[in-house]
Amino acid sequence: MSSTVAWEQLWLPLWPLASDDFLSGVYRMSRGAALGLRHIEANPEALSNLLVVDVDHPDAALRALSAIGHHPLPNVIVENPHNGHAHAVWALAEPVTRTEYAHRKPLAYAAAVTEGLRRAVDGDQAYSGLMTKNPTHKAWETHWLHQDLRSLSDLERELGDLMPPPRWRQTKTRRLNPAGLGRNCALFETARHWAYIEVRNHWGNPAGLGAAIHTKAATLNLEFSEPLPGSEVRAIANSITRWITTKSRMWADGPVVYEATLSTIQSYRGRKSGQVRSEWRPNIRAEIERLAF
């Protein structure tokens, strides 16, 4: 199988973003037209089957190739012959959904594995993962290494101690400015917690709740140094709305139970002061979470 055919099987977008020069703009176009340009969208809008790390070092290919006993060997390394910088690409056996509320854990897992791969090659922390170098374009020197598809657990096992600690996304730097798949996770978490309180203003009006969640999610997205595409923000907001209105206990129980529970929590909190009050704040959050599920 030729390298071009192999790439077309791995690369899933049907109507991708693409560009020959980022200063001239990035535009959606047909798959065939995109393959003629230097930069292409790495994954479809709602799925990720390619994990890409931007290695901004003159020895980027060597870093990615020094995998034996250290980190998983990428499928493809796409190198800029002028400065040695490269994108390293790992292909997954099963794509990860980026916009479904019910699949937050796999998304967080994929973000952690991507962070482990980034640490393995000292990749760019700010790289969003949206656009990648087109490995079939003549502007790049492409190293086709293998065609194996691996699971996230396979990659995690090979990464070993290079995997980030369990609460790595809650460090100040990552919390304030997440990158890559971490942006999806951060937007999910922040928007859903906000929605659990906002629901009290929209009983019996799922469309109104959905519009409010979408507006909030879009506002939160603007806080990222590189915002998510609008389609992903909309899909995340729709997924949260769908979950609350079809699966959560708070929506099924209705406003009377919700307000009574919230009033009880707030009354109890009001009787506490100082350290005791601080200690119960996680329990208040937990009770709201319980109502959601």
C-alpha positions in Angstrom: 0.0 0.0 0.0 1.4 3.4 -0.9 2.0 6.0 1.7 -0.6 8.3 0.1 -3.3 5.6 0.2 -2.4 4.8 3.8 -2.8 8.4 4.8 -6.2 8.7 3.1 -7.4 5.8 5.1 -6.2 7.2 8.4 -7.3 10.8 7.7 -11.1 11.1 8.2 -12.3 14.7 7.5 -14.6 15.0 4.5 -14.8 18.8 4.4 -11.7 19.9 6.2 -10.1 23.3 7.0 -7.0 23.8 4.9 -4.4 26.5 4.1 -1.2 27.1 2.2 -0.4 30.1 4.3 -2.0 30.8 7.7 -1.6 34.6 7.1 -3.9 34.3 4.1 -6.6 32.5 6.0 -7.9 29.0 6.7 -10.9 27.8 4.8 -13.2 24.8 4.5 -13.0 22.9 1.2 -13.4 19.5 -0.3 -11.2 16.7 0.8 -9.4 16.5 -2.6 -8.7 20.3 -2.7 -7.4 20.2 0.9 -4.9 17.5 0.1 -3.3 19.9 -2.4 -2.4 22.4 0.4 0.3 22.4 3.0 -1.8 22.5 6.1 -4.9 20.5 6.8 -7.4 19.9 9.6 -6.2 16.8 11.6 -9.5 15.4 12.6 -13.2 15.7 11.7 -15.2 18.2 13.7 -16.7 15.7 16.3 -14.1 12.9 16.4 -10.4 12.5 17.0 -8.6 9.4 15.6 -5.2 11.2 15.2 -3.2 12.5 18.1 -0.8 15.1 16.9 2.1 16.7 18.8 3.9 19.8 17.5 7.7 19.4 18.1 9.3 22.8 17.7 13.0 21.7 17.9 15.6 21.4 15.1 16.0 17.7 16.0 12.2 17.0 16.1 12.3 13.9 13.9 15.1 12.4 16.1 13.1 13.1 19.2 10.1 11.4 17.8 12.1 8.4 16.5 14.0 7.8 19.7 11.0 5.8 20.9 12.4 2.3 21.8 12.0 1.9 25.5 10.9 5.5 25.9 7.6 6.2 24.2 5.3 4.9 21.5 6.6 5.2 17.9 4.4 7.6 15.9 2.8 6.4 12.7 4.0 9.5 10.8 6.5 12.3 11.3 6.0 15.3 9.0 9.1 17.5 9.1 9.9 21.0 7.8 13.2 20.5 5.9 14.2 24.1 6.5 14.2 24.2 10.3 13.8 20.6 11.4 10.5 21.2 13.2 7.9 18.5 12.8 4.5 17.1 13.6 4.4 13.6 15.1 1.1 11.7 14.5 -0.2 8.7 16.3 -3.3 6.9 14.9 -6.0 5.4 17.2 -7.8 2.1 16.6 -11.0 3.7 17.9 -11.8 7.4 17.5 -12.7 9.5 20.5 -15.8 11.6 20.5 -15.1 15.3 21.3 -18.6 16.7 21.8 -20.7 14.1 23.6 -21.5 14.9 27.2 -21.8 11.2 28.0 -18.2 10.5 26.8 -16.3 13.0 28.9 -14.0 10.3 30.5 -12.7 9.0 27.2 -12.1 12.6 26.1 -10.2 13.3 29.3 -8.2 10.1 28.8 -7.3 11.0 25.3 -6.2 14.5 26.5 -4.0 12.9 29.2 -2.4 10.5 26.7 -1.7 13.3 24.2 -0.1 15.2 27.1 2.1 12.2 27.8 3.1 12.0 24.1 3.9 15.8 24.2 6.1 15.3 27.3 7.9 12.4 25.7 9.2 14.6 22.8 9.1 18.0 24.6 6.3 19.2 22.2 4.7 22.6 22.2 2.3 23.1 25.2 0.2 25.6 23.3 -0.4 23.6 20.2 -4.2 23.2 19.7 -4.1 20.1 17.5 -6.5 21.6 15.0 -4.2 21.9 12.0 -1.4 19.7 11.0 1.2 19.5 8.2 -0.2 17.6 5.2 2.1 14.6 5.0 1.4 14.1 1.3 2.5 17.6 0.4 5.9 18.1 -1.3 6.8 21.0 1.0 7.4 18.6 3.9 9.8 15.7 4.4 7.5 12.9 5.6 8.7 9.8 7.5 6.2 7.0 7.2 7.0 4.6 10.1 4.2 2.1 10.4 0.4 1.6 10.0 -0.5 0.1 13.3 -3.6 1.5 15.1 -3.3 1.6 18.8 -5.7 2.0 21.7 -5.3 4.7 24.3 -4.5 2.1 26.9 -1.7 0.7 24.6 -0.2 4.2 24.4 -0.6 4.8 28.1 1.2 1.6 28.9 4.1 2.4 26.6 4.4 5.9 28.0 4.7 4.7 31.6 6.0 7.4 33.8 5.7 10.0 31.1 1.9 10.1 31.6 0.8 13.2 33.5 -0.5 12.7 37.1 -4.2 12.2 37.6 -5.0 15.9 38.4 -2.6 17.5 35.9 -5.4 19.5 34.2 -6.2 21.3 37.4 -2.7 22.9 37.7 -3.0 26.7 37.4 -1.4 26.8 34.0 -3.6 24.1 32.4 -6.7 25.3 34.2 -6.3 28.9 32.9 -5.2 28.1 29.4 -5.9 24.5 28.3 -4.8 23.4 24.9 -5.7 20.6 22.4 -8.3 18.2 23.7 -8.0 19.8 27.1 -10.1 22.7 25.8 -13.0 20.4 25.1 -12.7 18.9 28.7 -12.5 22.4 30.3 -15.5 23.7 28.3 -17.6 20.6 29.2 -16.8 20.9 32.9 -17.3 24.6 33.3 -20.4 24.9 31.2 -22.1 21.9 32.8 -21.6 23.2 36.3 -23.0 26.6 35.3 -26.0 24.8 33.6 -26.9 22.9 36.8 -27.7 26.3 38.4 -29.1 28.0 35.3 -31.7 25.2 34.9 -33.8 26.9 37.6 -34.6 29.7 35.1 -35.9 27.4 32.3 -38.2 24.8 33.8 -40.5 23.5 31.0 -38.5 25.3 28.4 -35.7 23.1 27.0 -35.1 25.4 24.0 -34.5 28.3 26.3 -32.1 26.3 28.5 -30.3 25.2 25.3 -29.9 28.7 24.1 -28.6 29.9 27.5 -26.1 27.1 27.6 -24.9 27.7 24.1 -24.4 31.4 24.8 -22.4 30.6 28.0 -20.3 28.0 26.3 -19.5 30.4 23.4 -18.5 33.1 25.9 -16.3 30.7 27.8 -14.7 29.5 24.6 -13.5 33.1 23.8 -11.4 32.9 26.9 -9.1 30.3 25.4 -6.0 31.6 23.6 -7.1 29.5 20.6 -10.8 29.0 20.8 -12.6 25.8 19.7 -14.4 25.9 16.3 -18.0 27.2 16.7 -19.4 23.8 15.6 -17.7 22.0 18.5 -18.9 24.6 21.0 -22.5 24.2 19.7 -22.2 20.4 19.8 -21.0 20.5 23.4 -23.8 22.9 24.5 -26.4 20.7 22.7 -25.0 17.6 24.4 -25.2 19.1 27.9 -28.7 20.3 27.2 -29.8 16.9 25.9 -28.3 15.2 29.0 -30.0 17.5 31.5 -33.4 17.4 29.8 -33.5 13.6 29.1 -31.3 11.9 31.7 -30.8 14.1 34.8 -32.8 13.8 38.0 -33.1 17.5 38.4 -35.1 17.9 35.3 -37.3 14.9 36.0 -37.9 16.0 39.7 -38.9 19.5 38.6 -38.6 22.9 40.2 -40.2 22.1 43.6 -37.8 19.4 44.5 -34.9 21.3 43.0 -35.6 24.5 45.0 -36.3 22.6 48.2 -33.0 20.8 48.0 -31.1 23.9 47.1 -32.8 25.9 49.9 -31.9 23.2 52.4 -28.3 23.2 51.3 -28.1 27.0 51.4 -29.8 27.1 54.8 -27.3 24.7 56.2 -24.4 26.6 54.8 -25.8 29.8 56.3 -25.5 28.3 59.8 -21.9 27.6 59.3 -19.0 30.0 59.5 -15.3 30.1 58.9 -13.6 26.8 58.4 -16.7 24.7 58.8 -18.4 26.6 55.9 -15.3 26.1 53.7 -15.3 22.4 54.5 -18.9 22.0 53.3 -18.4 23.7 50.0 -17.3 20.5 48.2 -20.4 18.8 49.6 -22.7 21.4 48.3 -21.1 20.9 44.8 -21.5 17.2 45.3 -25.2 17.6 46.1 -25.8 19.6 42.9 -23.9 16.9 41.0 -26.2 14.2 42.6 -29.2 16.1 41.4 -27.9 16.1 37.9 -27.6 12.4 37.8 
